[in-house]
């Protein structure tokens, strides 16, 4: 058995959760926030049998897309406070797959 920990952009979360539910996967949702852009994410904890890991990862890959979004950038040049906008790639997913040595549903 494996534990899949998937950090997903909040815009992709509903589609991923709906697709996992349709396939009968159980998961726990945790609301999280990124450190760099401070954007809201959803972290999913998914228990999967070894032979279901690739299917689960495929669902996540299908529903998590990278996209470009404008992000304000503020600089202080010691005289004026200047703001501009940069495009940053957001979305997609960060996924960790770890071995589970013990599992029990109570």
N, C-alpha and C positions, 0 to 999 in steps of 0.2 A: 504494500500500500504506500501511496505517496501523499504528501501534503503540498498542494499547489497554492502558493501565495501570489496573488495577482493584484498589482497596483494599477488601477484603471482610471483614466480621465473621467470626470463626472458626466461629460456629454455622451460617453460611450456606455456608461454603466447600465442603463435600463435595457439596452439591446442585448448586452452580454447576459444579464440576469434572466431576461425572458428566454433567451436561447438555451441557457443552462437548465432552466426549469422545464422547458419543453422536452429535453432529453432525460429528465428525471434526476439530475444532479442536485445534491444538497450542498448548501454553502452558507457561510456566515459573512455578513457584510459589516465592514467597519468604515466609518467616515474618517478620512485622513486628509492631510494637507501637505503639499510639497514644500520643500525647504527653499528652493531657488526662486520660483515664481510665486510661491505661496498660494498656488491654485488648489482648489478642492479636488480631492480624488476619492475613489472608493477602493478599499482593499478587500479582496475576497479571499476567504480561506476555504479551500475546496479539498475534500478528501476524495481520492480517486484510486481505484484498483490499478495495479501496474498496467494492465492491458487497456485501460481507458484514458491514460494520460495523454496520448497523442490526440485522441478525439476531443478531449477537453481543451487542450492547447489550440487545436484547430478552431474551435468555437470562439475562443478569445481572439485569435488572429483575425478571424473573419469580421468581427464586430468592433475591433479597436483600430481606428485609423489615425495616422498622423495627419496634422493639418497645420497650416501657418496662421498665427494670430498676431495682431498688433499688440505690442506691450510698450507702455510709456517708459521712457528712460529720462531720468532727471540728473542733471549735472550742475554743479556749483563752481563757477569759474572765479570765485572770490569777489565778483562785482555784480553779476546778474545770475539769477536762477533760470536756467534754460531747460526746457523740456523738449524732447523729440520722441519719435516712435520708431521702434525696430520690430521687424517680423521675426518671430521665434517659432520653432517647430514644437508643437504640443500634441498631446494625444498618444495613441499607441498604448502599450502596456509594458510594465516591468514585471517579469514573472520569475519566481523562484520555485523549484521543485526539490523537495527534500524527502528523504526516506522516513517512514513512520515505523518505529520499533514496536509500538503497542497502540491498539485502538480498541475502544469499547463504547458502544452506544448504550446509555443507561436510561 
